[in-house]
Amino acid sequence: MRDQDDSELAPANAARRRVLRLGATGAAAVVTIRPALAATAGSVLNCDIAVPEAANRSKWIKADGTLVPAGTWGSYPPAWRTYSGEEVRSALYEGDNLPWTTSGQTSAYLNYIRRLQRGNSGFTCFASIQNPRG
């Protein structure tokens, strides 16, 4: 086997250095992005959803999540507090009741939350719960 001189190794060494440099850059990007994603996930779970939103506080919520006049038979009064993203996520995906509610109220409130659309208070929080990152 013949010995290779430095001129034959130079392209291989340069390519190796380039790969190592890219790897170091990628690691720095991961270190930078991960905390940002963690902060985003944390803020999502700390956001609030009012049931119903402030503009409809005088309305009650039917089991299907629609708003009806106060006192309508088979409907529930508005929640007396807002629910955090974590509480809503837990109720949606783990089957827990929302705090201080019966299972019927939880179901009606979650149906209301599922019906939220862009422009409604709490929509961004609900959308973030549905599309977790990280």
N, C-alpha and C positions, 0 to 999 in steps of 0.2 A: 504494500500500500504506500502511496507516495505522500509526502508531507504537503499540507496546504500552506501557502504563504498568506500573509496578512491581507493582501489585496483580495483574495478569494473569500475571506471571512468577513470583510468589512460590510457587504450588503446584508449578510445574515445578522451581524451584530447590530446594525442600524435598525433592521426590522424588529429585532428583539427589544431594543430600547424603546422603539415607538409603541410596541404593544404594552410594555411596562408603564410607559407614560400615560397611555389611554386608560389602563387599569387604575392607576392612581387618581386620574381625573374622575373616573366613574365612581370610585369609592368616596371621593369628596362630595360628589353630587348626592349619593345615597345618604351620607351623613347629614347633609344639608336638608334634604327633602323629608326624611323620616320624621324629625321633630315637627315640621310644619304639618304633616299629615296627622300626627298625634294630637297636635293642638286643634286641628280642624275637627277631628273625631270628638275631642273633649268638648268643644264649643257646641257641637251638634247635640250632644246629650244634655247640655245645660240650657238649651233654648226653651222657650215656653210656648204653649198652645192654649189659647182660651177657648172654652166650650160653652156657648158660642162666642164668636168674636164680639168685641165691645159694642159694635153698631146694632147687634141683635140681642142684647142682654135681657130684653123683656120677653123674648120668645122661649118656648120650651122645645125639647128634642124628642121626636118620635123614635121608635125602635129602629126604623130604617135610616135614621140620621137626618131626616128633613126637619126644618124648623116650622113650628106651628104656634098659634096663639097660646098665651099662658093659660094653664088649666085644662087644656085639651085632654080628653080621656085617653089613657094609654101612652101618655108622653111623660117626660121627665123634666124637672126644673133645670135651669142652667147650673153648671158646676159653680160652686162658690169660690173656687180658686183656679188658677191656671195649672196645667200639667207640664212637667219638664219633658224634654225629649227622651230622657232615660225612662221615665215612668210610662210614656206612651209606647216606646220600643218594647219594654218589658211586657206590657199588656198585649201588644200586637203579636209578638213572636214567642213569648213564653207562657201566654195564657193567664197572666196575673190580672187581678182586678186593678183598676185605677184606684189610687188612695181615696178612702172614705166614700166608696160607692158600692152599690150592690152589683151583682153580675148583670142584671138587666140594664142598669145605668151605664156600666162599662161598655156593654155591647152597643147601646144607643150612641154614647159619646164617641166610641171608636168609629162607628158608621158615619157620624158627623165629620170626624177628622178625615176619614177616607174620601169624603165628598169635597174637601177643600180644593179650591182651584187657585191658579195664579191670581194674585191681587187680594186674596183673602188673608187676613191676619193668621199667622201660624202655618201657612202653606209652605214657606221655605224650610221651616223646621221639619215639617212632615216629609217633604221631599228629601231632605238630608238623611232622615232616618231610613227611608226606603233605599237610598243609594249610598251606603257606607263606603268609605274609601279606606285603603290601607291594608 
